[in-house]
Amino acid sequence: MLKHRGFPGRLPGTDFQFVIRRANPKGITRIIARERFRDRSPADRRADAGFMAALWDHFGEEPFERGNLDAGRLSWLFGREVIPAEEDFDPESYEALLKIDVARARAAFPDVFEAED
């Protein structure tokens, strides 16, 4: 499992985790597309935005390996702002390649990309 050095471990000042320390001995957690409902808490929304900002700062538009990125946190963005970067994508692989769908990410998290414009 690739460890993304320099990637923030969590949202500062919270317990919202962005990376895992070690591979799960019981099996790899599957990445799924989770529905983000309008009534999600402000803290959850900040965690999503913080994670997207970290992904953008660390990887930009380039494809990246899942590695030690938290599957639960990825699942909140998967299928919308974060998409598979390969046709034979395996949601249960630490080597799976992902990429940011920049247009959708800009629409969902304009504050993350605002500093660039």
C-alpha positions in Angstrom: 0.0 0.0 0.0 1.4 3.3 -1.1 1.6 5.9 1.7 1.1 9.4 0.4 3.8 11.4 2.2 2.9 15.0 2.9 -0.8 14.3 2.6 -2.7 15.6 5.7 -3.8 12.9 8.1 -7.0 14.5 9.1 -9.0 17.8 8.9 -7.1 20.1 11.3 -8.9 20.5 14.7 -11.2 17.5 14.1 -11.3 13.7 14.1 -12.2 13.5 10.4 -9.6 11.1 9.1 -8.1 11.5 5.6 -5.6 8.6 5.6 -5.1 5.2 7.2 -2.0 4.1 8.9 -1.9 0.5 7.8 -3.7 -1.9 5.5 -6.8 -3.6 6.9 -5.8 -7.2 7.9 -9.5 -8.3 7.4 -9.6 -7.1 3.8 -9.5 -3.8 1.8 -12.5 -1.5 2.4 -14.5 -1.0 -0.8 -14.9 2.5 -2.2 -18.6 3.2 -2.9 -20.5 6.2 -4.1 -22.3 7.6 -1.0 -25.2 10.0 -1.3 -24.6 13.5 0.1 -27.9 14.7 1.3 -28.7 18.4 1.9 -29.1 17.9 5.7 -25.5 16.8 6.3 -23.9 18.6 9.2 -21.7 21.7 8.5 -18.8 19.7 10.0 -19.2 16.9 7.4 -19.4 19.5 4.7 -16.1 21.1 5.9 -14.5 17.7 6.0 -15.5 17.0 2.4 -14.2 20.4 1.3 -11.0 20.0 3.3 -10.4 16.5 1.7 -11.0 17.9 -1.8 -8.6 20.7 -1.1 -6.0 18.2 0.1 -6.5 16.0 -3.0 -6.2 19.0 -5.3 -3.1 20.4 -3.6 -1.4 17.0 -3.6 -2.4 15.6 -7.0 -4.0 18.3 -9.1 -5.4 16.9 -12.4 -3.0 13.9 -12.5 -4.3 10.4 -11.8 -3.3 9.1 -8.3 -3.2 5.8 -6.6 -5.7 5.1 -3.8 -2.9 4.0 -1.5 -3.5 4.9 2.1 -6.3 7.4 1.4 -9.3 6.7 3.7 -12.0 4.7 1.8 -14.8 6.3 3.8 -13.7 9.8 3.0 -13.2 8.9 -0.6 -16.6 7.4 -0.8 -18.3 10.8 -0.1 -16.7 12.2 -3.3 -16.5 9.0 -5.4 -18.6 8.9 -8.6 -18.9 12.7 -8.7 -15.8 14.7 -7.9 -13.4 11.7 -7.8 -13.7 9.2 -10.5 -11.8 6.1 -11.7 -8.8 6.8 -13.9 -8.8 3.4 -15.5 -11.4 1.2 -17.2 -10.7 -1.9 -15.1 -11.1 -0.1 -11.8 -11.1 -2.3 -8.7 -12.8 -0.5 -5.8 -11.2 -3.0 -3.4 -7.6 -2.3 -4.4 -5.0 -0.1 -2.8 -3.4 0.2 -6.3 -6.6 1.5 -7.9 -6.1 4.7 -9.9 -8.4 7.7 -9.3 -8.6 11.2 -10.6 -10.4 14.4 -9.9 -13.2 15.4 -12.3 -12.2 19.1 -12.2 -15.4 20.5 -13.7 -17.6 18.7 -11.1 -15.2 19.5 -8.3 -15.2 23.2 -9.1 -19.0 23.2 -9.2 -19.3 21.4 -5.9 -16.4 23.1 -4.0 -15.9 26.5 -5.5 -14.0 27.8 -2.5 -11.3 25.1 -2.9 -10.5 26.4 -6.4 -11.3 30.1 -5.8 -7.7 31.0 -4.9 -6.5 29.8 -8.4 -8.9 31.9 -10.5 
